[in-house]
Amino acid sequence: MTTSLKTAAFQTAHIAASINDSVATVWIDNQGQRNALTKAMCLELQELMPRLDADPQVSVVVLRGAGGTFCAGAAISELSSVLLDQQPDGSLVDHLSLADQAITSLSKPSVAIVEGACMGGGWQIASACDFIIANERSVFGLTPAKIGIIYPRPGIERLVRLVGHANAKYILLTGQTFGATQAKELGLVADVVPDGSFEEQCLELLGSLRSRSRFSMHAMKRLVGLTDAPHSGADPSNIDQEWSDAWTAMPASPDMSIGISAFLNREHPQFTWSPRT
């Protein structure tokens, strides 16, 4: 079953989404500007992600760019309104980072599938997903130093966690672009897939995620986040309790007995847990 969730469909720049076989694919679509993110698109991402997280039809969320390019970053023509949107009280709102937060807040597995350019804020949005899969022709670059701005705090903090301090400085200060293989070596992406088999291998990956225990994936995604409590939103004083609660929930979940039985009988498990069970 395919369900359309297109938003702002009549705009030149918009976010569109569809659900197919429990996979929600979210498209960044501003092809006239290499899918650069406008303020309106950031707001759409902020509104869409909680809907997908709450939708029982959705088990995995995928983020892609339309037309063979992932995202060129924040739209230069709207840079101030995307990153420094002044409010009536004088405060400044970073809409890109709020879109980032909407993605990181997903309880469901999320994957960024990257083709072509993934630049600046495009990488921040992609890296907000659980991991990035890129094709061989992808190009990555974090280039705020080329236009005299500072990369948003969530992006810098995640970059440091993924690549280390020295590589983060190298990437940010030089503004250099990297091919997919070098991006993987640096830690900017999880895997690089040959162009000729890219769609096929991405479909296989999504099929694997769909077949896994949702209980396991939801719990482990949360627990991995707890290893970096200041950035996970978790109260450090409650981490031990959250681990204890997760461990206690494991035998109570139907998926544990289903998985063990299937393994012993050499069958494919048909897991039944959902976030509302």
C-alpha positions as CSV (number, residue, x, y, z in Angstrom):
1,M,0.0,0.0,0.0
2,T,1.3,3.5,-0.9
3,T,0.0,6.5,1.0
4,S,0.8,10.0,-0.3
5,L,1.8,12.5,2.3
6,K,2.8,15.3,0.0
7,T,3.0,18.7,1.5
8,A,3.2,22.1,-0.3
9,A,3.0,20.1,-3.5
10,F,2.5,23.3,-5.6
11,Q,5.6,25.0,-4.4
12,T,8.8,24.9,-6.4
13,A,10.7,24.0,-3.3
14,H,8.9,21.5,-1.0
15,I,9.2,18.4,1.1
16,A,7.2,15.3,-0.1
17,A,6.7,11.9,1.4
18,S,5.1,8.6,0.7
19,I,4.7,5.3,2.6
20,N,5.3,2.0,0.9
21,D,5.5,-1.3,2.6
22,S,6.0,0.4,6.0
23,V,8.9,2.6,4.7
24,A,8.3,6.3,4.7
25,T,10.4,8.1,2.1
26,V,10.9,11.8,2.6
27,W,12.0,13.7,-0.5
28,I,13.9,17.0,-0.4
29,D,12.7,18.7,-3.6
30,N,14.1,22.0,-4.7
31,Q,15.8,20.9,-7.9
32,G,16.3,24.3,-9.3
33,Q,18.7,25.0,-6.4
34,R,20.2,21.5,-6.1
35,N,17.7,20.8,-3.3
36,A,18.9,23.6,-1.1
37,L,16.7,24.0,2.0
38,T,14.5,27.0,2.4
39,K,12.9,28.2,5.6
40,A,9.5,26.7,4.5
41,M,11.2,23.3,3.8
42,C,12.7,23.3,7.2
43,L,9.3,24.0,8.7
44,E,7.8,21.2,6.7
45,L,10.4,18.8,8.0
46,Q,9.7,19.9,11.6
47,E,6.0,19.2,11.0
48,L,6.3,16.0,9.1
49,M,8.7,14.0,11.2
50,P,6.5,13.7,14.3
51,R,3.6,12.6,12.1
52,L,5.7,9.8,10.6
53,D,6.9,8.8,14.1
54,A,3.3,8.5,15.3
55,D,2.0,6.7,12.2
56,P,1.6,3.0,12.9
57,Q,2.0,2.3,9.1
58,V,5.6,3.4,9.3
59,S,8.5,1.3,10.6
60,V,11.5,3.0,8.9
61,V,12.0,6.6,7.7
62,V,14.2,7.4,4.7
63,L,15.5,10.8,3.7
64,R,16.5,11.4,0.1
65,G,17.0,14.2,-2.4
66,A,15.0,14.4,-5.6
67,G,16.6,14.3,-9.0
68,G,19.8,12.5,-8.1
69,T,21.1,15.2,-5.8
70,F,20.8,15.0,-2.0
71,C,21.0,18.6,-0.8
72,A,23.3,21.6,-1.4
73,G,22.7,22.9,2.1
74,A,20.7,26.0,3.2
75,A,19.5,28.1,0.3
76,I,21.9,31.1,0.1
77,S,19.1,33.4,-0.9
78,E,17.3,32.6,2.4
79,L,20.3,32.0,4.6
80,S,19.4,34.5,7.2
81,S,15.8,33.3,7.5
82,V,16.9,29.7,7.7
83,L,19.6,30.1,10.3
84,L,18.9,33.5,12.0
85,D,15.2,34.1,11.7
86,Q,14.5,37.1,14.0
87,Q,11.4,36.8,16.1
88,P,9.2,39.6,17.4
89,D,10.9,39.4,20.8
90,G,14.3,39.8,19.2
91,S,15.4,36.2,19.6
92,L,16.9,34.3,16.6
93,V,15.6,30.9,15.5
94,D,17.8,28.4,13.6
95,H,15.2,26.5,11.6
96,L,17.8,24.1,10.1
97,S,18.7,22.9,13.5
98,L,15.0,22.5,14.5
99,A,14.6,20.3,11.4
100,D,17.6,18.4,12.5
101,Q,16.1,18.0,16.0
102,A,12.8,16.7,14.5
103,I,14.8,14.0,12.7
104,T,16.9,13.0,15.7
105,S,13.8,12.8,17.8
106,L,12.4,9.9,15.7
107,S,12.1,6.8,17.8
108,K,12.0,4.7,14.5
109,P,15.1,3.8,12.5
110,S,16.0,6.5,10.0
111,V,18.4,6.3,7.0
112,A,19.7,9.0,4.8
113,I,20.2,7.7,1.2
114,V,22.6,10.1,-0.5
115,E,23.3,10.6,-4.2
116,G,25.3,13.5,-5.7
117,A,26.0,16.6,-3.6
118,C,25.6,16.6,0.1
119,M,26.9,19.9,1.2
120,G,26.8,22.1,4.3
121,G,23.4,21.9,6.0
122,G,22.6,19.0,3.8
123,W,25.1,16.9,5.7
124,Q,23.7,18.1,9.0
125,I,20.2,17.0,8.0
126,A,21.5,13.7,6.6
127,S,23.6,13.0,9.7
128,A,20.6,13.6,11.9
129,C,19.4,10.2,10.6
130,D,20.8,7.1,12.3
131,F,23.2,6.5,9.4
132,I,24.1,7.6,5.9
133,I,24.3,5.3,2.8
134,A,26.0,7.0,-0.1
135,N,26.6,6.1,-3.7
136,E,30.1,6.3,-5.3
137,R,29.5,9.6,-7.1
138,S,28.4,11.4,-3.9
139,V,30.4,14.5,-2.9
140,F,30.5,15.9,0.6
141,G,31.6,19.3,2.0
142,L,31.0,21.5,5.0
143,T,31.8,24.9,3.7
144,P,30.7,27.6,6.2
145,A,34.2,29.1,6.1
146,K,33.8,29.8,2.4
147,I,30.8,32.2,3.1
148,G,31.8,33.7,6.4
149,I,29.3,31.9,8.7
150,I,29.4,29.4,11.6
151,Y,28.1,25.9,11.2
152,P,25.2,25.3,13.5
153,R,25.9,23.9,17.0
154,P,24.1,20.5,16.5
155,G,26.1,20.0,13.3
156,I,29.4,20.8,14.8
157,E,28.8,18.7,17.9
158,R,27.7,15.7,15.8
159,L,30.7,16.1,13.5
160,V,33.1,16.0,16.4
161,R,31.4,12.9,17.8
162,L,31.6,11.1,14.4
163,V,35.1,12.1,13.1
164,G,37.0,13.4,16.1
165,H,38.3,16.9,17.0
166,A,41.2,17.0,14.5
167,N,39.2,15.8,11.5
168,A,36.3,18.1,12.4
169,K,38.7,21.1,12.3
170,Y,40.2,19.9,9.1
171,I,36.8,19.5,7.4
172,L,35.3,22.8,8.7
173,L,38.4,25.1,8.5
174,T,39.4,24.0,5.0
175,G,35.9,23.8,3.5
176,Q,37.3,21.0,1.3
177,T,35.0,18.7,-0.6
178,F,35.4,14.9,-0.4
179,G,34.4,12.0,-2.6
180,A,32.3,9.3,-1.1
181,T,35.3,6.9,-0.3
182,Q,37.2,9.6,1.6
183,A,34.0,10.7,3.3
184,K,33.6,7.1,4.6
185,E,37.2,7.0,5.7
186,L,36.7,10.2,7.7
187,G,33.5,8.9,9.3
188,L,31.0,11.2,7.5
189,V,29.0,8.3,6.1
190,A,28.4,4.7,7.2
191,D,28.7,3.0,3.8
192,V,29.4,3.6,0.1
193,V,27.6,1.5,-2.5
194,P,28.5,1.2,-6.2
195,D,26.3,3.3,-8.5
196,G,25.3,0.4,-10.6
197,S,23.7,-1.5,-7.7
198,F,22.8,1.5,-5.5
199,E,19.0,1.2,-5.7
200,E,19.0,-2.5,-5.4
201,Q,21.3,-2.6,-2.3
202,C,19.3,0.3,-0.7
203,L,16.1,-1.7,-1.2
204,E,17.8,-4.8,0.4
205,L,18.9,-2.7,3.4
206,L,15.5,-1.3,3.9
207,G,14.0,-4.8,3.6
208,S,16.4,-6.0,6.3
209,L,15.4,-3.2,8.6
210,R,11.7,-4.0,8.0
211,S,12.3,-7.6,9.0
212,R,14.0,-6.9,12.2
213,S,12.4,-6.7,15.6
214,R,11.0,-3.2,16.2
215,F,11.3,-3.8,19.9
216,S,15.1,-4.4,19.5
217,M,15.6,-1.5,17.1
218,H,13.6,1.1,19.1
219,A,15.3,0.1,22.4
220,M,18.8,-0.1,21.1
221,K,18.5,3.2,19.2
222,R,17.5,4.8,22.5
223,L,20.2,3.1,24.5
224,V,22.9,4.1,22.0
225,G,21.8,7.6,22.4
226,L,22.1,7.4,26.2
227,T,25.9,6.9,25.7
228,D,26.0,10.6,24.9
229,A,23.5,11.9,27.4
230,P,24.1,15.6,27.0
231,H,23.1,15.3,23.3
232,S,20.4,12.7,23.6
233,G,18.0,14.7,25.7
234,A,18.3,12.1,28.5
235,D,18.6,13.1,32.1
236,P,22.0,11.7,33.1
237,S,20.7,10.8,36.6
238,N,18.1,8.5,35.0
239,I,20.3,6.6,32.6
240,D,20.7,3.6,34.9
241,Q,17.0,3.4,35.4
242,E,16.4,3.6,31.6
243,W,18.8,0.7,31.1
244,S,17.1,-1.3,33.8
245,D,13.6,-0.5,32.3
246,A,14.8,-1.7,28.9
247,W,16.3,-4.9,30.2
248,T,13.2,-5.6,32.2
249,A,11.0,-5.0,29.1
250,M,13.0,-7.5,27.0
251,P,11.5,-10.8,28.2
252,A,8.1,-9.1,28.4
253,S,8.2,-8.3,24.7
254,P,6.7,-10.9,22.4
255,D,9.7,-10.5,20.0
256,M,12.2,-12.3,22.3
257,S,10.3,-15.6,22.3
258,I,9.4,-15.3,18.6
259,G,13.0,-14.7,17.7
260,I,14.4,-17.6,19.7
261,S,11.8,-20.0,18.4
262,A,12.4,-19.0,14.8
263,F,16.1,-19.4,15.3
264,L,15.8,-22.9,16.8
265,N,13.4,-23.9,14.0
266,R,15.5,-22.3,11.3
267,E,12.6,-20.1,10.3
268,H,12.3,-16.4,9.5
269,P,10.9,-14.6,12.5
270,Q,7.6,-12.7,12.2
271,F,7.9,-10.1,15.0
272,T,4.8,-8.6,16.4
273,W,5.9,-5.9,18.8
274,S,4.8,-2.3,18.0
275,P,5.4,0.9,19.9
276,R,1.9,0.6,21.3
277,T,2.1,-3.0,22.5
